[in-house]
Amino acid sequence: MSKNYTLLNKIDVPADLRRLQTGDLPEVCSELRQMIIDVLSRNPGHLGASLGTVELTVALHYVFNTPTDRIVWDVGHQAYGHKILTGRRERFDTLRKMGGISGFPNPSESEYDAFIAGHASNSISAALGIATAFELNKESNRHVIAVIGDGAMTGGLAFEGLNNASNNPNNLLIILNDNDMAIDHNVGGISKYLVDITTSQTYNRMRYDIYRLMRKMKLINENRRENILRFNNSLKALISQQHNLFEGFSIRYFGPVDGHDVLNLVRKLNDIKDMKGPKLLHLKTQKGKGFKPAEESATEWHAPGLFNKETGKRVISVDLNQPQLYQNIFGHTLVELAEKDRRIVGITPAMPTGSSMCFMMKRFPDRAFDVGIAEGHAVTFSAGLAKEGMIPFCNIYSSFMQRAYDEVIHDTALQKLHVVFCLDRAGLVGEDGATHHGVFDLAYMRPIPNLTICSPLNEVDLRNLMFTGYQDGAGAFVIRYPRGKGELYDWRQPLKILPVGKGRKLRGGEDVVLLSIGAIGNVAGKAIEMVECENISVAHYDMIYLKPLDEEILHEVGRKFKKIITVENGVRTGGLGSAVAEFMADHGYTAEIRRIGVPDKFVEHGKIPELYKICGMDAESIAETIRN
């Protein structure tokens, strides 16, 4: 796979990289970038972000003594080059495949992965914890670097980390990989002058000598150090006629620096790496750097799927005769509802394309809001809108909704506010793996009072549940639906209300009953068809609502059947199966119950059919459970 990479083939671990001459680093970057393009053209992954951090990755591993020094990546989309340089080059073509390497840093995969990085904005807090541990263990000679993108910097957790970074003894280095958002306004020669002087060893040696002299003369002490630092930052702001957020946190700021000049990056990192106290290096980079189509369309090439690396054309299969993606059904239906009622607004945390909120943004730009990577804010912002009579449709990926749990409870459900939560990517999601599987929502939402929780069997049900949740008096309404295509070709049918707390019988049977919720019910239906020819009679109910449960159906089932199977695309613990078992126990029914769902473990990455199989959720496994 890597026979054409002259220098890269010599790098099995970062120590090999550090043996090269500095002048070799541009060629290493070129080969690293080419390998990422080559492999991802055949094996889909997150392209743009990793191309943008090639030079940074090489510079970090060249300057710092990894893994003794720790690099904490914020979101693994930017860490593919890191994986290649840290012993996974020959396995890089297994990226995101079952049994292969993960698409995100994971300490269980490599000692070079300092912290898991699937959800954004956690790097500063995690790195601060690691740096503080080093201080407590008298290992202050070890360096800790947090690499965070400008998008992730919008997350509240990032600001919590910044706020605490200057309060604890640490030498944390934060790398801000800025490829879009202008955090500072820097123009002209004064900016370059400040970059050069404030990162030079001479300047900082002089600065430290003056500081020690003033301490010796008892002009300052540690208690007044923060005031001196703030004064220094204010003086710099006065000279440059600019100020930035980070110096307001008493964090020394350097930049912006060209993030694609690897030789200059090495110099700058060497200059500042041994400075005491927290510091931030601001890099300006370009997503998709080195691959023109990705440079020109960052959103489209974030995760482009298969593509031709020579022509730059994506391999897109469009078959209008195939069912549509659930996310598109959501997007089109939201616009349809919004055209009828001006109270409807849309909210998404940084996923307008992924959730298809982009349709609403195009049709009603003043009524659709991308709040950035800030799920907690998205929920409370929606609650505020609802408090004053709007009807917010808040679309958050199921896995990311975990970050807004308190806001769902305290700011929404407690006040019985009318917010429609649409949880996209619910259930097993495939190649993104454990950090992105949306398998916990049924279990963590079910105990919350004042919530309605439901899941559609197909696209028509999704539309109808959105319509049901839109109705006045619906309260806090949760709809969860899976990643990928639906089941139907003719999905644009007239909207109707699906009565809250009512399921439906899909087929009758005598020997065993199967209760399912959501689109996994279609897989269960195939399993039932498999066993019918074996003279096994299976009844099937689609519950639709987890909360409130259809007690009429459950009483009917409890009286008639001694064998019950529940099926859900979520964790077995706490979801539909648990709810049914609790109901049967509470009402004195003694049926034998088998719960099918995600087992009590974190599930690896792989194609969804592969993951269904290892979790016992594919049609054959369900059929075997029915037989047994």
N, C-alpha and C positions, 0 to 999 in steps of 0.2 A: 504493500500500500504506500510506503513512504520512501521508495527507492530514489525518487528525484529530489529529495530534500537533503542536500549535502551537509549543512550544519545541523539541521534539526535532528537528523539521524544520530548525531553524536550526543544528543541531550536526553539522557534517560531520567535524570533528576536535576534539580536546579544547581547542584554543586558542579555539574558538567558545564552548565551555562556560565558559571562564574569563572571557569578556567579559560574562557574565550577572551580575545582582545576586545577592548571597547569598540574598536572599529568594525568588528564583525557583527555588532548588534543590529544595524539596519538590515543586513541580509537575513538574520534570524527572524526579524519581524516580517520580512517579505515572505519567507517560507512558511512561517506560522499562519499568516493570513491566507496563503494559498491552500494550505492543508484544510483550514476551516471551510473555505469555499468549496473545495473538492469534495470533502466528506458530506457536508450538508446539502450539496446538490443532489446526492443520492440517498441520503438518510436525513429526513427533515428534522429541523431543530430551530433554535433561536439564533438567527444569523446576524442581524444588524448590530446588536449590542456588543457581541463578542468581537466583531471586526473593529469596532470603535475603541476597544481597550487593548489591542495587540501591543502597542508600544509601552503602555503603562504596565502591562503584565510582565513583559521582558525586563523593563527597568526595575520593577519591584523585586523580582527574583534575582536580579544581578546585584543589586545594592544590599539587600537584606539576606540574612543567614537563615532562610527557611529550611526546615520547619521549626527550628529553635525560635526564630522570630515568627510571629503570627500574622497572617493576612486574613482579615474577615471580610468576605465579599457580601455586599448587599444585593440580593437577588442573583441567582446563578446564571441568568441570561448573559452576563458579561464575563463569565469565568471559563469559557471553553478553552481559550489559550492557556489558562492556568492548568487545566486538566492535562493538556498535551505536554506541558513542560514538567509535570510532576509525576512521571512514571506511567502515564496512561496513553501515550502516543500510539502504541500498537493496538490498543483496544478502542481507540477513539471512534472507529466506525461501528462500534456496538452501542453508541450513545442512544439512550432512551429506549433501547430494545430490552425485552425480558432477558434477564441474566447478564445484561451488559452494564455499562457505566451509567450513572444517573445524569440527568440534565442539570443537576444542581450540586453544589458542594455538599459533601456529607462526611463527617469525621469517621464514620464506620467504613467508608470506602478508601480513604487515604489520610495519612497523618498530616498531609499538607493542607487538608481542608479543616480550617480552624473551628468552623461553626456552620451549622446547617443554614441554607439560604434559599428558601422557597418563597417566603413572604417578604415584602419590602419593608424597609425602614428600621430594621432591627440591628444593623451592623454597629452603629455607634454605641448603643447600650451594651451589646455583647462584647465588643472590643474594650470598652471601658471596664467591664467586669474582669476580663482577662488581664488587662494592664494593672488593675488594682490588686489582683491576685499575685502578680509578679512582684509588686511592691511589698506586699505583706510577706511574701516568701523570700525576701531579700534577693530577688532576681531582677533588679532594675536595669541590668545590662541587656535584657531581652526587649526587643522592639515589638510594638503592636500597631498594626495599620488597619484602619477601617476604610473600605472603598465603597462609596455611596453615590448613586446617580442623582441628578437634579430632580428627577421625577420622584424618587423615593424620599427626597428631602422634604416633600410636602406632607409626609406622614407624621402624625403627632408624636409617635415614639421617637423619631429622629430628634425632635426638639426637646423631648424629655432627656435624651442622652446628652445633647449639647448643653442643656441647662445644668447638668450634673458634672460634666467633664472637667470644669475648672474648680470644682469643690473638693475633689479627691486627689491625693498625690498620684500623679501619673505622667507619663511622657507620650501619651497617645498621639498618633498622627492620623488625621482624617484626610482622605483623598476625595475631593468632590469632583466626580466625573460629570462635567456639565456639557451635555450635547444638545441642549435645546433652550432651557429657561435661563434668562439673563438675571442672575442673582445680584451682580454688581454691574454698574455702568462704568466702563473703563474706556477712555478714548485718549489718543495722542501719545506723545513721547513721555509724559510724566508717569503714565501707568507702567511702561516698560522700565523706566528708571527705578521706580519703587520695587518692581519685581526683582531686578538685579541687585539692588543695594540691600534689601531686607532679607534676601536669601544667601548673601555672601558670608563666607566664614569670617572675613576680616571685620565686617560690620557687627556680626553677632558676638565675636570675641571681644570687641571694644565695648559693646553694649553690656556684656556680662561683667567685664572688668569694672566698669563704672558702677554697676549694681553692687558688686562686692565691696568697692571702696565706700559707697554710701552706707552700706550696712556696718562696715568697720567703724565709720565715723558716727554711727548710731543716728544717721539721718532718716533711715527707714528700717522697718523690721518686717517680719513675715506677715503680720496682721495688716500692714499698710501696703503690702506688695500688690494687692488687687487694685488699689487706688492708683499706684504708679503705673500699672499696666494699662488701666483705663485712660490715664492721662497721656501715656505714650500713643495709644490708639487715637485719641482725640486730636493730638498734635499731627499725627499722620493724616487724619481726615481733613484737618485744616489746610495742610500743605497741598494735598492732592485734590481738595474740593470734592471729596467723596467719602462715603462711609459704608460699612457693610455690616450685615447682621451678625457675623461670627465674632467680630471684635466686641460687639455688645455683650456677648457671652464670656468675655475675657479669654478668648481663644485666639492665639496669634494666627494671623491670616497672611498667606503668601499667594500671589497670583493676580490675574489668571496667567497660566502658562500653556503653551502649545502642547497639547497632549499627544501629538503625533511626531514630535521631535525626540526620538529615543535618547540621543546623546545628551541633549540638554536636560531631559528628565533625569538621567543618571546623575548629572552634575548637581541638579537642584536637590534630589533626594539625599545625596551624600552631604550636601551643605547643611541640611536641616535635620537629618535623622537623629543626631545626638543632642539636639536642643532640649532643654528641660521644660517640662510643662506641656499642656495640650496645644496642638497646632493644626492648622488646616491648609492644605495645598489645593488650590483651585485650578483644575485643568479644563481647557476648552477642547472638546473632541467632536468628532462627527460620526453619527451612527452609520454603519455600513461602509466605513472608510476603506477604500481600495477596491470596491466593487461598485461601479457606476450606478447600476439600477438601484442598489440598496441606498446609495448616497442620495439619489434623487427622490426616493419615496420610502422614508423611514418606517411609516406605519405598515405599508404593504409588505415590506421586507423584514419586519420584526420576526415573524415566523412564517416564511413564505411557502413551506412545503417543498415538493420537488421542483427543481429548476435546471435549466441548461446553463452550465457555467461559462460556455463559450459565447452563447448568444444573449444571455441574460434574460431569457424568456422563462416565466414560470409555467410549470406543467399543471394546467388547471382543467379538470374534467367537469364540464357543465352539461348535465343531462336534465332538461326541463321536465322529462317524464319521471324523474325520481322525486321522492318526498323531499321537502325542504328542511333546513336546519331548524331546530326548535327556537334558536335565538332569533332567526328571521321572522318566524311566526309571531314571537313576542313583539318585535320591532314594528311590523306592519299592523298588528292589532292595536298596539298603543297609539299609533297615528290615527287609526280608524276611530278609536274612542275619543281621542283628543279633538278630532274634528267636530264631535258632537257636544263636547262639554269643555269650556274654557278653563274650568277648575283643574283639569288634569295637567300635571307636570311630570317630567321625567328626571331622575337623578341617577348618576352612576359614578363610582369612584375610579376614574382613569380607564374605563373599559367601554368607551362609546362604540367602537367597531366590534369588539368581541361580543358585546351584549346586543348589538344592533340598535342601541339607543341613537345611533347616528341617523336613523330614519326620522326620528322625532326632532333631532337637532336641525336637520335640513328643512323639515316642514314647519316647525315652530321653534326657531332658534331662541326666542325669548322665554320659552317654557321648558327648556331642557338644559340640565346643568351637569357638567363634568367637574367634580370637586377635587380631582386629583386622588393620589393614593391616600385616602383618608376615610376609611369605612365608618369609623365611629362618628365622624362629622356628617357623613352622608345620611346616617340614620337620624341623628338629632336634628339636622337641617330639615329632613323630611318631616320630622315630628313638629317642628316649628311651623312649617308650611301648613300642615294638617290642622294645627291649633287655630289657624286663622281662616279655615274654610276651603283650602285647596285640597286636591286629592292626589297625593304624590305616589307615583310608581317608582319605587326605589329598587334598582336592579343591581345586585351584588352577587358575584360568584359565591357559591355555597361555602367553599373553603375559606374565603376572605370574610364572610359574614361572622366567622368565629371571633374576629377582631372587634366586633361591635356588639358583643353579647349584652354588656351592661346597658348600652344605649337602647337596645330592644326592650329590655325589662323596665328600666327606670324612666326613660324618656318617652316611650311609646305605649307599651302595654299597660303600665300603671295608670296612665291618663286616658286609656281607652281611645287613643287617637286613630283616625282613619288613614292608615298608611298601608299600601299594598306592596309587600316585599316579594320581589321576584328573584328566586335563587337559581341562577343559571349554573350549569356544570354540576348539578347535584348528582351524587352517586360516584361510582368509579369513572375517572375521566381518561385513563389511558397513559400515554407516554410521559406525562409530567410527574406522575408518581405520587408518593405518599404526601408530599406537601400540598398537593393540589386536589387530591381526591375529596369530593364533597360528601363524605359518608356520615358525618356526625349530626347534620342539621335536624333530622327527625327526632333524634334522641335529646339534643340540647334545647330544642324549641318546645318539646311536648310538656315539660313541667311548668311553663310560663302561663300564668292566668291571662285571660282576655285575648288570647290568640286563637285564630282559626288557622289550621294547618292542612294543606291539601296537595295533591300531586296528580297530574293528568296522565291518563292512559295513552293519549295520542294528541295530535296537534289541535283537533277540534275541541277537545277537552281543555287544552291550554287556553284557547280563545274564550271559551265559556267560563272558565274559572277567573280569568281576568275581568270579564264582564260581571261576574258575580261579586268579585272583590271590589269592583267600582261602585256598586250600589250603595246609596246612602244608608248608614247604620251598620255597614259591614265591619267596622272597627279595624283592628290590626289583623291583616290578612296575609298569610304566607303561602306562596305557590312555589313549589320546587320542581324543576324539570331537568332532564339530562343533557349532556353534551351530544352533539351530532344530529343526524337526520331522524325524522319521525317515521310514521308508519303509513301515512295516507297521501294520496295524490290530490284529492279534492278536499283541501282543508278550509278554503274560504267559504264557509257556510254561515247562514244567519246566526247571530249571537243569541244565546239563551242562558237563563240562570240555571245553575246546578244547585239544587237545594242544599243548604249548609247542613252537614252532618248526615247526609244520605248517600249510601253506596248503591250498587246495582248488581243483580245476578247476571253473569255472562253465560252460564250454562248450568243445567241441573245435573245431579249425580247422586249416587246412593252409598258408595263405599267410603269415600274420603272427601273432605272439603278443602279447597285451597283458597286462602284469602290473600290478595295482593294489593299493593298500592303503587301507583305510578306506572311508567312505561315498562318496567320489568315484568309487568303482568302479561305483556305480549310474548315474552320468552316463556313464562309459565304456561300460557295457552298452547304453545308448540309442544311443551312437555306433556301436557294433557292429551294432545292428539297422538303422541307416541305410544301412550299406554292404553288408549281406547281399544286398539286392535287386540290387546291382551285381556279383554273382558274386565277391565278395571273401570269402574264408573266414578268419575270425579266431578264434583260440583265446583264452580269457580265464581267467586265474588270479587268485584273490583270495589275496594272500600272508598276510594277517592279522597275521603277526609280521614286524617289521623286524629284530628281534634276539631270538633267533637266527633267521637266514633258513632257509627250507625248502630245503636243498641238494639234496634229491631232486628237487624240482620244477625247480630251476635247472639241474641236470645234464640232465634230460629236455628242457628248453627249449633248452639249449645244443647238444645233439646234433641236435635236430630242426629248429630254425628259424634262418634267416639274417637275419630282420628281427624286432626286439624293440622294443616300445613300453612304457615305464613311465609310470604315472599316479599322482600323489600330490597331496594338498591341502596342500602345504608347499613350501619352497624347493627348487629343482632341485639346488642345490649341497649335497651331503652327505647327502641323504635316500635314498629307495628307489632312485631311478635311479642314483645314485652307487654304492650297495651292489651293485646288479646288474652294473654296468659293471666294478667291481672283481672281482667273482666270475668273470665271463666272462674277464677278462684273466688272472686268477690261474690259471685252469684251461685256458687255451689255446683257448678258443672265439672265433670270429671273426665273430660276428653283428654286423650294423649295428644300433645302438641309438639310439632317439629318446626323450628324457626330457621328459615333460610335467609341468609344475608351475609354481610361482611363479618368475618370472624374477629375476635378480640386481638387484633394485631395490625400494625401498619403494613399496608399492601404495597409491593414494589411497583415499578413502572413496567409497562408492556401494552400491547394492544388490548382493547376492551374485551374481545372474546376470550383472549388468553387469561385475563384477570377474572372474568366470570367463571372460567373453568377451575382455576386454583381456589376460588372461594366457594365452589359448589353451587354457583348461581346460573350456570348455563343450562340449556334445555335438557341435555342428557343427564346432568347431575340432579336436576329437579325431578325428572322422570324416575330416576333410581330411588330418590327419596319416597316418591309416591309408591313405587313397587314394594319398598321395604316396610 
